[in-house]
Amino acid sequence: MTGNKGGRRRRGRAVNGWLIVDKPSGITSTNVVSRVKRLFDAAKAGHGGTLDPLATGLLPIAFGEATKTVAYVMDGMKTYQFGLRFGQRTDTDDAEGDVVAETDIRPSVAEINAALPQFIGEIQQTPPVFSAIKIDGERAYNLARAKKEVKMQPRTIYIDDFKFSEFTDSDNATFMVTSGKGAYMRSLARDLAQAVGSEGHIASLRRLKVGPFTENDAISLDELEEIGQIAALDAQLLPVAAALDDIPALTLTAIEASRLRNGQPVSMLRKVDLQRIADITDGDTVLAKSQDGPVALVRYSAGEIRPIRVLNL
């Protein structure tokens, strides 16, 4: 078996770059990646942050060398719009689950706005039982589906902004949230509803922004499948470095670029280097570039840059 696996020819094209898909509802993020990977005949692809099947919106997909930059997208801030259905809590904290608690209490706009500040900044949040978090090596949602007791541990997350938008009817309200990594909108909706003396769950969820990517960068699955032709599909790709807009950049000479590509550090201690590193501090992650494009993600420390991930573009 091992010999066969080692000798297997790698399938698909060497595609490099980012594709920002506007995910439709009712499909998993993994399924979207599979469909897009097949459309592009790509050898390697992954996504920059899971969306629940019911959710819509931005699903950044990394091809080839862009997979080396996925962490920088997942660590970026995200903006969501969600609909909260007051009066019912479900076991999944969204509209797909079974109702486990009900109440006639509906909060006023004033009560909602008074409760929101406690959910802004660094807060403790307990993830939904139906989530991909591992407990003793098992996914929490698998344990929950098997009707086993699941004890989720609270963890620290960061909410940058949380605003009430409007009531769309007597039971449903919409909100806008900007959050950091690891925040569950389902938990936020559940906890806000309970904070105003009600119960609630997410009725709809849309991701509007992920790291540097916005709706202006997005294309729907239907549009991609209509394009069909490989060359026209490739034209939809954003460059690998598009994920690294918030990271300082450093331009290298051809010799320095060659050293980094070979895994060697490059000294930045010469007088002529001082201007190049003026905006870089010790410990920073930096995008090293040459005239030909991105070379590597590097770490600057003690007067030199060392490669973290070499980008073979």
N, C-alpha and C positions, 0 to 999 in steps of 0.2 A: 504493500500500500504506500509506504513512504517513498519508495523509488518512483512510483507513478506520479505521485503528487509533485515531487521535486522536478520531474521532467515535463510537466504539463505546460503547454504553450500558453502564455498570457493572452487572454482574449480582449478584443476591443482596441479602440484607437487611443493614442496618448493625447487626451484632451486636457488642457490646463486653463483654469479660470473659474469665475463665479457666475452662477445663474440664479436669479432671484425669482422664484416661482410664487405666484399668488395662489396659495393652496385652496382648493374648494373644500366645502364641508363634506363629511361622510367618508373620508379616506385617511389612512394613516400617513404619517410623514415618511415612513419607510417605503410605503407603496409608491408615493410620489417620486422618491429617489430612484426606485427600480424602473418606473416608467420613463423617467427622464434619461436615466443612464442608457436604457435600451434605445431611445430615440436618437441619442448622440453617438451610439455605438462606442461608449466610453469605457476604458479599461478600469477606471477607478473613480468613485464618487461617494460623497457623504454629505450630511446636512449640518447646518450650523444652529441647532436648537430645535428640539421636538415641539410640534404643535399637536394638541389633542385631535382625535378624528373629527369631532364636531366643530373645531375651530377653523377659521379661515385666515388668510393673510400671508404675510411674508415668511417664506421658507427658503433661506439661502442654501443653495446647493454648491458644494465645492467639488471641482473636477481636478484629478491629477495632483500637481504640485500645490494647488490651492488648499488641499486637505491639510497641509502643514500649517495653515493659518487659521483653521477652524476655531481654535481656542480663543483667538483674539476677537472673533465675532461673538462667540458664546459669552465671553466676559463683558461685552459691551452692554450699554443701556438699551432697554426695549420699551416700546410704547404700545399699549393695548387699548381697545375700546371693548367694554363688555356690557351685556345686559344682565341685570340681577332680577330674578323673580322672587319677590317677597312672599312669605307665608308658608313655604314648603322647603324643608331640608331633605336632600336625597343622600343615599349611601355613597354615591360617586361625586357629590357636590356639583353635578351638572344635570342637564335635562334628560340624560340617558338613564339615570339611576332610578331606583325605587324610593318612593317617599317614606322617610323614617320619622319625620316630625312635622306637625302642622300647627299654625296659629292664625288667628284673625287679626292680629296686631299688624298695622301698616304704619311705618314712620312718616313723619312730616319732613319736608325739605330742611327745615331748621334743625330737626333732630339728626338728620343725616350729616349736615354740614358741621354740626357740633361734634360728631363722632369721628369724622375723617382725620383730624390731626393726630390721633393716637396711632394711626396706621402709616404715618410718614416718618422717614428716617430709618435708622437701624431698629428693626423690630424682631420679636420672636414669632415664628410662624410654624404651625404643625401642618405638614403636607397632607394631601388627601390620602385616604387608605388605598384608593384606586390610583396608584402612581407607579412609576418605573423604579422607584427607590428600592435598593436591595436590603433585605433583612435576613441575616444569617445565610447569605448567598442566594436567596429566593427573591424574585420581584414581588413587591407588595401587592400588586394587582392579581397575581396568580394565587397568593395566599387568600386574598379577599374573595376571589371567585370560588375558591374551594371551601368558603365559609369558615376559614380558620381565623382565630383571633389575631388581629394585627395591631401592634402598639407602635404608633409613629412618634418619633422623638422630635420635639420642636427644634428649630434651628434659626440662626440669625440670617435675616435677609435685609435688603435695602430697598425702600420705596422712596423714589425721588419726588413724585408728585401723584396725588390722588384727588380727582375732582368729580363732583356730581354734575351730570349734564342735564338730564330731564326725566320726568316721569312720562312714559309713553302711554300708560293706562294706570288704573288704580293699583295693579300688582307689580308692574314692571318699570324699572328705572335703568338709565344708561350712565356709565362712568368712563372716565379716561384715566389711565394709570401709566406712569413711567417708572420702571423698576430695574433693579440690577439682576445679576445672575441668581438662578435658583428659586425665584419667587413664583408661587402658584397663584394664578388669578382665581381659581376655584376656591382655594383656602381664603383668599382675601374677601371674596363675595360672601362666603359662609360666615366669616368672623365679623364682618361689618354688619350683616343682618342680625347677628346675635347681640352685637354691641348696642343696637338700637331697640332691643327687646323683641325682635321678630325672629324668624327663621328665613333662610334663603339659599338659593343655588344659582349658578351661572346658567343663563338661558341661551346666551350667544356670546361668542368671543372672536375678536379679530385683532391680529397683530399688524400694526401700522408701520413700525420701524424696528430694525435690529442693527445695533452698532451703527455703521455708516450708511446702511442701506435703507431706502425709503420706498414708498409705493411707486414713485416715479421710475424706479429701477425694475419694477416687477412685470412679469408676463404670465398669463394664465396657461394652465395645462392645455386647454382647448386650442389656444392660439399656437402653442408649440406643436401640437399634433397636426394642425393645419399646415404649418410651414413645411414639414416633411423633409426637405432637402438639407443635407448635411452642411453645405456651405452657408446656407441662409440661417441654419440653427447656430452655427459657430459665431455668426455675426451678433447674436444675442448675448454672448458672453462678456462679462466684465473682467478686466485683468486681475491676476492673482493679487497684486498689490492694492486692489480696491478695498480689501478687508483691513488694510493697515493704515488708513487715513489718519488715525489718532497717534500713530507711532512716529517718533522722530526719524528723519532720513539722513543718510550720510553718503556722499558721493565718493567713490573710490577710483583710484588709478587702475589701469589694466593689470599691473603687477600685483597690487593689493587684492583685486578681485580674484586673481588666480590663486593667491595664497589661501584666501577664505574658502574657495571651492575645493581646495585640497585639505580642508579641515584645520588649517594653521592659523594662529592668532596674528593680528596685525598691530604693530605699535603705533600709538598716536601721540608720541612724546616730543616730536620735532616742533620747532618754532612755527613752521608753516602749517602745522596741524591745529594750532590753537583756535583759529577762526572756525575751522570745520567742526570742532567739538564744543564750541562756546555754549550751545544750548542743551548739551547732553550732560547729565549728572551720573555719578558712580552708581552702577547697578541697573541703569536704564537698558531696556530692550530697544534696539535700533534696527531699522531696515537699511541694509547696506546695498547701494546701487552702483552700477557702472553705466557707461554710455549705452550699453546694450540692454539695460533693464535691471530688474531686481536680481541680486546675487544671493543674499542670505539674510536670515534674522540673526542678529548678533547681540551679545551682551557687552556693554562697555564697563570695564572695571580696571582700576589700577593702571590707567594710562594705555590700555590696549583693548581691542575688540576681539572677541572670540565667537566663532560660529555656533549658533544653537540649532538652526535648521537651514541647511543649504538648499536653495531653490534651483532645481535643474531645468532652467527654461532656455 
